[in-house]
Amino acid sequence: MSTATATVARPGEVLADLLPASRVRDIALVVGGAVLTGLAAQLSVPVPGSPVPVTGQTFAALLVGTSLGAGRGFLSLALYALAGVAGVPWFAGGGSGAAAPSFGYIIGMLLASAAVGALARRGADRSVLRTAGAMLLGEAIIYAVGVPYLMLATGMSLSAALAAGLTPFLIGDALKAALAMGLLPTAWRLVRK
């Protein structure tokens, strides 16, 4: 019989809750989530005909929300957004400020991180299918804010904004969701062992 105690997840917990609780932990997780998102945003590939690049940012934002829960996830993305607006060059391609036509996607990520975090507290990150549903909802929230912002910022029509700010990203987002579908349930299986 092993003398090590296994970490057992309780209902309503997210992965971050498995770490010893403290205010320092929460601050470190919030700052770490913002930094992870900023680093992932540097994985940026321009999309011909679109002012919005493909980045690792959306994946990081959804992973942060799911792993940290709604409150800490929201605070992480709020810190990321506010620091970027204040001049930290960690938006896509080393950008900063709120003037970019893609800033609406950052606002959408903030809301999406809270939504997927709330779903994770209900166990949405513990199985492949439920993780897929949470990631798809998170992506839908990002686009629901990002595409209209793109329209307003550029004067594009709805069809042009969809062609420039949604369609080119669907395959990549499906791949990001598939990656999350493998990572999150696997992390929970490892925790249970």
N, C-alpha and C positions, 0 to 999 in steps of 0.2 A: 504494500500500500504506500502510495506516494505521500510525502509530508508537505509537498507544495500545494498551495491552495489554488484552485482554478478560478479564473475570473468568470463570473456568471453574469450575463446581461439580464437586467430586469426589464419588464415592459416599460415603455416610455423613455428608454435610454437610447442615446446615439453613441457612436464609437468614442467620441471625446469624453463622454461621461465615465468611461472605464478607467481613465487616468485619475489619480488621487485629486480630490476636489480642493481647490483653493482659488483665491482671487488672482494670485500670480499665474496659476494654470490658465484661467480664463483670459487674462490679458495676453499671455504668450500665444494662446490659440487664436485669438482675434488678430493680433499683429502677424502671426505666422500665416494665417489665411489670406490676409491682405498681400503679404510679400509673395506667397505662392501664386496668387492671381497676377500680380505685377510681373513676376518672372515668366509665367505662362503666356502673358500678352506679348512677350518679346519673340515668341515663336509665331512670327507673322509673315504671311505670304499674300502679296497683293493679288487681287482678283481683277482681271482685265474688264474695264467698263464699270467698275464699282468703286466707290470711295470707302468701302468696308472690306478690310482684309480678312482672310482666314487666320484665326489665332487659336492658341491653347487656352485663352482666357475663359471662354464659356465653359469648357470642361472643368477648369479649376474652380470657377464660381459655383458650379453645381456640386462638385466634390466637396468644397468647403462647406456649403450649406448642409449637405447630407451628413457629413462627418461631424460637424460642430453643432447642429441643431439650428432651429429658426433664429433664436436670439443672437447667438454668437456668430452665426453665418451672416445675418443681416449686418451686424456691427463690423465684421471683417470687410464686407463689400462696401459698406459706408465709409470705412477708413480708407480703403483703396480708392474710391471715387473722390472723396474730399482731398486726399493727399495729391491725387492726380490733377484735380482742378486747381489746387494751390501751387502746382508747378513741379511736383515729383515726376520725372520723365518715365513713367512706367505703364502708360497706356500703350496700345499696339504700336510697334515700331519706335518706341522711345518718345511717344507723344505725351502731351499733357494739356490741361485746360478743357473747357466745356464747349469750345467752338466747333469741334470736329463733327461732321455729319453722323459719325458712328457713336456719339456720346449717348444716344438713346438706348443703345444696346447695353451700355454700362448701367444705366438706370434700371433696365429690364433685368440685368443680372442680380442687382441688389434685391429686387422683389422676388426673383426666382430662387435665390439662395434661401430666403425666408420660407418660401412655399415648400421647397424640397426638404428643408430642415424640419418643418412641421410634419411632413409625411414620413420622414425617417423616424421621428418620435413614435409614430404609429406602426413602425416595422416595415416601411416601404423599401428599405435598403437591405432586407435580409433574404430576399429571394430574387432570382433573375427576372421573372416577369414583373414583380412589383417595382423593382429598381427601374426596369424599362419604362413603366408607366410614370414613375416620378421624374425620370430624366426627360421624357417627352413633354410632360406638363411644364417642367422648367424651361425647356427650349421654346415652347409655345408662348410662355410669358415673356421671354426675352424678345422674341419677334413681335409680339403684340405691342410692345413699347418701342422697340428699335425701328421697325419699318415706318410707323407714322412719324417718328422723330426725323428719320431720313427724308421723308416726304417734305416735312416742314423746313428742314435745314437746307434742302437743295432745290425745292420747288418742283420736284418730280411728281408725276401722276402716280396713282396707286399701282397701276400695272408696271410702270417703270421702276418704282421702288421695290415691288415684289421681285422683278427680274434682277435688280442690282443688289437687293438686301436680304433676299430669302432663298430664292431658287439655287444660286451657286453654292449654298452652304448645307443643303439638305443631306447630301451623301456624307460629308465630313461629320455632321452632327449625328448621323446614324452610327458612324464608326465610334464617335466619342461615347454615345450611349451604350454601345456594345462593350466598350472598354470598362465603363462604370458597372455594367451588368456583370462583368467578371470580377472586378476588384472588390466591390462592396460586399456582396454575399460571401465571397471568399474570406474577406477580413473577419466577418462574423463567424464563419465556420472555424477559423483559426482561434478566435477568442473562446469559443465553446470547448475547444480541446484542452 
